[in-house]
Amino acid sequence: MTQFQNKNPFSDLTWTLLITLLIGSLGGCVFDFLDLPAAYLSGSMLAVAIWVIAGRKAELPNPLSNLSFIATGSLLGAGIDRNSLSSIPDWPVSLIMLGISMIILLALVRLYLRRFHHYDRNTAILCSVPGAMSFVVAVATEIGADTRRVAVIQTVRLATVMVLIPIVVGYTNVHSPMPTAIPKDMLGWPEIAMVLALSCLGVPLGSLLRIPAPYFTGPMVISGALFMTGTVEGAIPAYVLYPPLIICGATIGTRFAGSTKKFLISCTKAGIGATGLGLAITSLFAWPTAAFLDLPFMQVWLAFAPGGLEAMTVLAFTLDTDPAFVAGHQIIRFLAISLIVPFLLGKSKVAQQSDPASSPPP
């Protein structure tokens, strides 16, 4: 009997993986049924988060998550063409406004967490950082800040942005999608497989160049180059993106596991308050910037929003705004954060942790 049980191909880990993917898929389908933008990313994340908060087990192996980031980056890169880079001359103005908004955001959110939630100085600084979750968690571990609180606050921030923005877009007229260009022929599976295979070369390249989120950014750059240069022409069907988006959302949702109800409620209150303040600040800067540069507000808001590189770029793509503009600003902000945070903490040695590829996931 024991030998028969040992031969069971469905281990506990396998069942947990299947259940996690099932819960994430159901969440994505519900959001899609409600006609919400970025449904499969936001819905999957929220469903898995609720599942683990309820005390259920959810887990995805790191290789699977990394594969989903590679596929997502590659497929999003297919949306970059020559027209995507037409706004580059406007970047100096928007980057200056982004820098000013980031400085104000760091100061006010840190003050909010210190004054109303009584966080210690270093924990408040790291919780106030807009994006770069792996970086700030690694820094928190090194300097002895409250690492778990930092990880949960950063996850709450990302989850709030991912859920709130699609809802705002879905039920208001705050965003008008970009006009559709000339329709493109859909690529076949051999061409899609070729793009995915070539995009994988971006991972070691991104790691070598120490760019943020190499599993996502590297493939996106390679894929974008293929389409921008005309080496590959055509469009990738939207449904091809659904599975990696579900896995990406579920990966974020699993980060809520292992927290007590009291601790989670405390962090959620602080995280939602900090995120709301951050979104308000970035909105105040994004609106005049968009008006001055004659760019869509949603495009600039996503570029300024306190979210992660991957999530904000995915939202830009699914909301039909310029992913190159959003990704470029998020990358530059990440690089600025990796330089500024060590000085704010007074610990110059933490700059050695700026490579997200070497950071343990929260």
N, C-alpha and C positions, 0 to 999 in steps of 0.2 A: 504493500500500500504506500509506503514511504517513497519507494523508487518511482511509483506512478506519479505521485505528487511532485517529485523533483523534476519530472519531465514535462510538467505543465508549461506550455510556451507563453502563457499569459501571466507574467510575474506581476507583483504589486506595482512596480514602476510602470509597466506597460499599461495596466488598467488606469493608473493615475494619469498617464499621458493621454490616453484615449478620452477619459472623462474631461480633462482640462480642455482638449481640443473641441469636444462636443459642447461644453458649456460656452466656450468662446464663440463657436459657430452659431449657437442659438442666440446669443447676445447680438451678434452681427446681423442675423436675419431679422430679429425684432426691430433693431434700429433701421434696417433697410425697409421693413414693412411700414415703419412710421415716416419713411421718406426723409430721413435725416442725412445730411452730408457726412462723409467719412464714416459711414455706418459700420463697416466691418472692423475698423480699427477701434473706434470709441465704444461700440457695442460689446465687442469681445473683451476689452479691458474692464468695462464696468461689470459685466456678468461674472468674470473670473474673480474680480475684487470682492464682489458680494458673496461669492461662493466661499472664498477663503476666510472672509470676515466672519461668516457663519460657522466657522470651525471645521470646514471640509478641507480635504487635502487637494492641492493642485500643484503641478510641477511640470516644467519643460526642461529637457536637457540643454545645456549651453550650445552644443553643436547644432541642434535644431533651430534654436533662436538665432544663431549666427547665420545659418543658411537662409532664414527668413529675411534677415537684414540684407544679405547679399542679393536675394531675389528682388526685394522691395527697391533697393537702390538702383539695381539694373533696370527694372521696369519703369521707375520714375525718370531715369535718365533718358528713356525713349521719348519723353515729352519735351526734351530740350532740343531746340533747333536754332537756326540762325536768328529768328525773330525773338527768341528768349533772351538774347544778350543785347537787345537794342536799347535797354535802359541803363547800360553800364555808365554812360556819361553822367547820369543823374546820381550815381552812387556816392560821390564825395559829399553831396548835401545830405543825403539820407544817412550816411555813416556818421556824420557829425551830430545829427539829431539823435541817432541811436546811442552814441557815446554819452551825450548829455543826459538822455533819459535813463541810461544804465546807472550813471553816477547818482542821480536823484533817487532812483529805485533802491539801490543798495543802501543809501543813507536812511530813507524813510521806512523801508521794510525792517531794517535792523532795529531802528528806534521803536517801531510798533511791537516787535517780538520781545524787546527788552522791557518796554514800559507796561504792556498789557499781559504778557505771558511769562515774564520774569525769567527769560532765558539768559544763560551766561553769555559773556561777550563773544567768545569764539563760536559757540553754537549758533547764536543769532546771526553772525556774519555769514556762516556757511549756509544757514537756512534761507538767507535773503538772496543768495546768488541765483540769477535767472538762467537756469539751464546748467549744463555740464555736470550732471548728477554723478557720474562715475568719478570725476575729478574731485568734487567736493567731499564725497564719501571717503575717498582715499586720503585726502588731507585731514578730515576729521579723525580718522583712525590714527594718523601719525601724531597729531598734536594733542590727543586725549580729549577731544570734544565729545559730546553725546552722539556717537556715531549712529545708533539706531534711530534716534529722534531726527537727525539730519536726513537719513535715508527715507523715513516715512514722510517727513514734511516735503521733501523734494518729489516724492512719488505722488502725494496729495496734490501738489502744485501742478504736476504734469497731467494727472488725471482730471483735475478741474478744468484746465485749459482745453484738453481733448474733448471733454463732454460739453462744456459751456459754449465754445465757439461754434460747433455744428448746430447746436440748438438755436443759438442766436441767429445764425444764417438761415436755418430751416424755417423759422417762424417770424422773421422780420424781413424787411427789404433793404437791410444795411449793405448787402452785397449784390452786385450785378456781375455775372460771369463775363469773362473776356469774350469778345465776338469770335465765333468759330472760324478757323482758317479754312482753306480749301480742303475738302474731305480727302483723307488718305486711304489707300487700300490697306486692308488688314493683312498683317504678316501671318504666314503659315507657321505651324509648329516647328519645322526644321529651322526657319529663320529665327524664331524666338529662342530655340535651344542654342543656336550659334551665339546670339547676343548674350545669353546668360553665361555661356562657357567663357567667352572672351572677357566678360565683365568680372569674372572671378580673379583675373589677373590684377584687378585694382586693389585687392586685399593686401597682398605683400607689398605692392607699390605704396599704398596708403600707410601701412605700418612702417615702411622704410623712411618715408617722408614725415612721419609722426603727425599726420593730419587727424583732426577729430573724427571719431567713430569710423575707423578704416573699413569695417565690414559693410558699412552703409555708403560712406562717401566715396571710397575708391571705386566700387562698381558703378555708382551713379556717374562719376566723371568719365570712366571708360565708355559706358553706354551712351552718355551724352555726346562724347566725341564722335562715336560711330554715326549717330543720327545728324549731328550738326554739320559734319563734313560731307554728308550725302553718301557715305559708304554703305549705310543701310537706309532704305526709304520705306515708309509705311507706318502703320499704327499697330499697337498691341491691344487686343481686346481687353476691356476693363475687367472681365471676370477672371482673367489670368492673375490679376493682382489680389483677388480676394483671399486665397489661402495664406500667402505671406503676411497680409495685413491682419488676419485673424490671429496668427501666431505672434506677431509683434504686439498686438493688444493684449493677448493672454499673458505674454511675458511680463508686461508692466503690471497686470493685475495680480500676478503671483507674489509681487513684492509686499503685498499687504499681509502675507501669512505670518503667523507667529506672534502677533501683537495682542495684548490683553484689551478688553473692551474699553476700560478706563483710559489706558494709554492711547489707544486709537482715537477715542473721542476727543481727548485733549489735543492730540496732534492734528486731527481733522479741523477743529476749530481754528487753531493757529494757522494751519496751512491754507484754509479757505480765505481767512482774513488777509493773510499775506499775499495770496494770489489775486484776490479782488483788488487790493491796493496796487499791486504790480500792474494788473491789466488797466486800471484807471490811469496810472501814470503813463504807460506806453500808449494808451489811446489818446491822451492829451498831446503827445508828441507826434503820433502817427497821423492824426487828422490834418493838422496844418502842413505836415511834410507831404502827404498825398495831394493836398490841394495845390501846394506850391509847385510840385513836380508834375502835376496832372496825371497821377497814377491812381489805380483803384485803391480805395481805403483798405480793403481786406488784404491786399497784397502787402502793403506797408505794415499793417497791424501784425500780420503773421511774421514778418521779418523782425519786428520789434518785440513780439510777445514773449513772455517769460516761459518758454517751453523748450524742449529738447530739439536738437538739429533734425533727428529723424522724424519725430512726430510733426513738427511744424512744416517740414518739406512735404510730408505725406498729405497733410491738410491742404497745403497750397495746391498740390496736384489734384486732389479730389474736389476742391472748391473751385477749380478751373481758374487759378491765378498762376503767376509766373514762378515755377519752382526754383529756377536758377537765381532769381533775385532774393527769394526767401533763404535758400540754402547759403548763398554767399554772405548775407548779413549774419546769419546764425553762426557760420564758421568764424567770421571775423570777431564776433562777440565772444565766442569761446576762447579764441587766442588772447583777446584782451583780458578776459577773466583769469586765465592761467597766469598772467603777468601781474594783475592787480591784487588778487586775493592774498598771495604770500605777503605783500607789503601791508595789507590791512591787518593781517594776523601778526605781523612782526616776526614771521618765521620764514626766512628766505629759503631754507632747505626744502620747504614743501614744493618748491617749483620743480623738484625732481619727479613729482608724481603727476606731472601734467599730461602724461601719455595715457589716454583712456583705455588703450588696448591692454595695458598691464594692470589695470585697476580691477579689483574683485567686484562683481556685481552686487548691489545692495540686496 
